[in-house]
Amino acid sequence: MSIGDFSPAGAEATAPVLHWYDFVCPFCYVGQDRSRILTKRGFTVLSIPLPIHPEIPQEGVEAGPRQGPMYEFLQNEARAAGLPLHWPARLPNTILALTVAEWVRRHEPGAFPALYAELFEAHFVRGEDIGALAVVQQHAAASGVDIPALTVAMTEPGPAQDVEQSSGLAEHFGIAGTPAWLVGSLAISGLRPRSEFEEFRSA
């Protein structure tokens, strides 16, 4: 397993930044802003999945109250990044959404940025159940994904194995949570300040 294994088909050989995320993670939702900063600094950022709550049942669970300093911090960071944030009432199981997104990133990379943003927005802005196949397919179709090809792919073991491979690479680099970025040999875990990302420069 190598970083090159995660580049989309036909991509040039580069030294990308790997970014691990989960759609249920509010720090990852705001982390879209940090990845945008790296992109503006000249980096290629590959966003790859790391399921952080695979134990959530398929029907999801009640989220409970969102109060305290951590939630105030996230509200402020989302506002600074220009990202609306409305806490959803339920937490979904995101394995399906992550599997679909990773297949799209690998096989239809042109549609991935839109789908990636759409699924985050579906959860953190509109409160949609992104654990539901119909919801994920709706956003995939809106993002320009070939739905018949996706449907066939989801019946095969490869997409799920790709998510497992991404999780294995995170473990290899000592990354246990999201969001996380691997910039060269430097692993960054958690939602670090914007100023720290603005200090990076690509070679």
C-alpha positions as CSV (number, residue, x, y, z in Angstrom):
1,M,0.0,0.0,0.0
2,S,1.3,3.5,-0.9
3,I,0.0,7.0,-1.3
4,G,0.0,6.5,-5.0
5,D,-2.7,3.8,-4.6
6,F,-5.1,6.6,-3.7
7,S,-4.7,8.8,-6.8
8,P,-7.6,8.7,-9.3
9,A,-7.2,6.8,-12.5
10,G,-5.2,8.9,-15.0
11,A,-3.9,11.3,-12.4
12,E,-0.3,12.6,-12.7
13,A,2.3,11.2,-10.3
14,T,2.6,13.9,-7.6
15,A,3.1,14.1,-3.8
16,P,-0.4,14.9,-2.7
17,V,-1.6,15.9,0.8
18,L,-3.8,13.1,2.1
19,H,-6.8,14.3,4.1
20,W,-8.9,11.8,6.1
21,Y,-12.5,12.7,6.8
22,D,-15.9,11.4,7.8
23,F,-19.2,13.1,6.8
24,V,-20.5,12.8,10.4
25,C,-17.6,14.7,11.9
26,P,-18.3,18.4,12.4
27,F,-14.6,19.2,12.6
28,C,-14.3,17.7,9.1
29,Y,-17.1,19.8,7.9
30,V,-15.2,22.9,9.0
31,G,-12.0,21.2,7.8
32,Q,-13.1,21.8,4.2
33,D,-11.9,25.3,4.8
34,R,-8.4,24.1,5.8
35,S,-8.2,21.9,2.7
36,R,-9.1,24.9,0.5
37,I,-6.3,26.8,2.1
38,L,-3.8,24.1,1.2
39,T,-5.1,24.0,-2.3
40,K,-4.6,27.8,-2.6
41,R,-1.1,27.3,-1.4
42,G,-0.4,25.0,-4.3
43,F,-1.0,21.6,-2.8
44,T,-3.1,18.8,-4.3
45,V,-5.3,17.5,-1.5
46,L,-6.8,14.0,-1.8
47,S,-9.7,13.6,0.6
48,I,-10.0,9.9,1.6
49,P,-12.4,8.2,4.1
50,L,-11.9,7.2,7.7
51,P,-15.1,6.0,9.4
52,I,-15.0,7.2,13.0
53,H,-18.3,5.8,14.2
54,P,-19.0,2.6,12.3
55,E,-20.9,1.3,15.4
56,I,-23.8,3.7,14.6
57,P,-26.7,1.5,13.5
58,Q,-28.0,1.8,9.9
59,E,-31.1,3.8,11.0
60,G,-28.9,6.3,12.9
61,V,-29.1,7.5,16.5
62,E,-30.4,10.6,18.2
63,A,-27.7,13.3,18.5
64,G,-28.6,14.8,21.8
65,P,-28.0,18.4,22.9
66,R,-25.1,20.4,21.4
67,Q,-24.0,22.7,24.1
68,G,-20.7,23.8,25.7
69,P,-17.4,25.3,24.6
70,M,-16.6,22.7,21.9
71,Y,-19.9,23.4,20.1
72,E,-19.4,27.2,20.4
73,F,-15.9,26.8,19.0
74,L,-17.3,24.9,16.0
75,Q,-20.0,27.4,15.4
76,N,-17.4,30.2,15.4
77,E,-15.0,28.3,13.1
78,A,-17.8,27.5,10.7
79,R,-18.9,31.1,10.6
80,A,-15.3,32.2,9.9
81,A,-15.1,29.7,7.1
82,G,-18.4,30.9,5.6
83,L,-20.0,27.5,6.2
84,P,-23.6,27.4,7.6
85,L,-24.0,25.0,10.4
86,H,-27.3,23.7,11.7
87,W,-26.9,20.8,14.1
88,P,-28.8,17.7,12.8
89,A,-31.1,15.9,15.2
90,R,-29.7,12.5,14.3
91,L,-26.3,11.0,13.5
92,P,-26.2,8.6,10.5
93,N,-24.1,5.6,9.8
94,T,-21.8,7.0,7.1
95,I,-20.2,3.8,5.7
96,L,-22.4,3.9,2.6
97,A,-21.8,7.6,1.9
98,L,-18.1,7.2,2.4
99,T,-17.9,4.1,0.2
100,V,-19.8,5.9,-2.6
101,A,-17.7,9.0,-2.3
102,E,-14.5,7.1,-2.4
103,W,-15.6,5.2,-5.5
104,V,-16.5,8.5,-7.2
105,R,-13.2,10.0,-6.2
106,R,-11.3,7.1,-7.7
107,H,-13.4,6.5,-10.8
108,E,-15.2,9.7,-11.6
109,P,-12.9,12.3,-10.0
110,G,-14.5,15.2,-11.9
111,A,-17.7,14.7,-9.9
112,F,-16.1,14.2,-6.5
113,P,-15.7,17.8,-5.3
114,A,-19.4,18.5,-5.8
115,L,-20.5,15.2,-4.1
116,Y,-18.1,15.7,-1.2
117,A,-19.5,19.2,-0.5
118,E,-23.0,18.1,-1.2
119,L,-23.0,15.3,1.4
120,F,-21.4,17.5,4.1
121,E,-24.1,20.1,3.4
122,A,-26.8,17.5,3.3
123,H,-25.9,16.5,6.9
124,F,-24.8,19.7,8.5
125,V,-27.1,22.2,6.8
126,R,-30.3,20.3,5.8
127,G,-30.3,17.5,8.3
128,E,-30.8,14.8,5.6
129,D,-30.2,11.2,6.4
130,I,-27.0,10.5,4.5
131,G,-27.1,6.9,5.7
132,A,-30.0,6.3,3.3
133,L,-29.1,5.0,-0.2
134,A,-31.8,7.1,-1.9
135,V,-30.4,10.3,-0.4
136,V,-26.8,9.4,-1.3
137,Q,-27.8,8.5,-4.9
138,Q,-29.8,11.7,-5.2
139,H,-26.7,13.8,-4.4
140,A,-24.5,11.6,-6.6
141,A,-26.8,12.1,-9.5
142,A,-26.9,15.9,-8.9
143,S,-23.1,15.9,-8.9
144,G,-22.9,14.2,-12.3
145,V,-22.1,10.7,-11.2
146,D,-23.0,7.8,-13.6
147,I,-25.6,6.2,-11.4
148,P,-25.9,2.9,-13.3
149,A,-22.1,2.4,-13.1
150,L,-22.2,3.3,-9.4
151,T,-25.0,0.9,-8.8
152,V,-23.1,-2.0,-10.4
153,A,-19.9,-1.0,-8.5
154,M,-21.7,-1.1,-5.1
155,T,-22.6,-4.8,-5.7
156,E,-18.9,-5.6,-5.8
157,P,-16.4,-5.9,-2.9
158,G,-13.9,-3.4,-4.3
159,P,-15.4,-0.1,-3.0
160,A,-15.7,-1.4,0.6
161,Q,-12.1,-2.6,0.4
162,D,-11.0,0.8,-0.7
163,V,-12.5,2.3,2.4
164,E,-10.7,-0.3,4.5
165,Q,-7.5,0.5,2.7
166,S,-7.8,4.1,3.5
167,S,-8.4,3.3,7.1
168,G,-5.4,1.0,7.1
169,L,-3.2,3.8,5.7
170,A,-4.4,6.1,8.5
171,E,-3.4,3.5,11.1
172,H,0.0,3.1,9.4
173,F,0.7,6.8,9.9
174,G,-0.6,6.8,13.5
175,I,-3.8,8.7,12.6
176,A,-6.8,7.6,14.7
177,G,-9.3,10.4,14.2
178,T,-10.6,13.0,11.8
179,P,-9.9,15.4,10.4
180,A,-6.3,14.6,9.7
181,W,-3.9,15.7,7.0
182,L,-0.6,14.2,5.9
183,V,1.6,17.0,4.4
184,G,4.8,15.4,3.4
185,S,5.9,13.5,6.5
186,L,4.0,15.7,8.8
187,A,0.7,14.4,10.2
188,I,-1.7,17.0,11.4
189,S,-4.6,15.8,13.5
190,G,-7.6,17.9,14.5
191,L,-9.0,21.2,13.4
192,R,-5.9,23.4,13.8
193,P,-6.0,27.2,13.3
194,R,-6.3,28.6,9.8
195,S,-3.0,30.4,10.3
196,E,-1.1,27.2,10.6
197,F,-2.3,26.0,7.2
198,E,-1.5,29.3,5.7
199,E,2.1,28.8,6.6
200,F,2.5,25.8,4.3
201,R,4.0,26.2,0.8
202,S,4.2,23.6,-1.8
203,A,7.5,22.7,-3.4
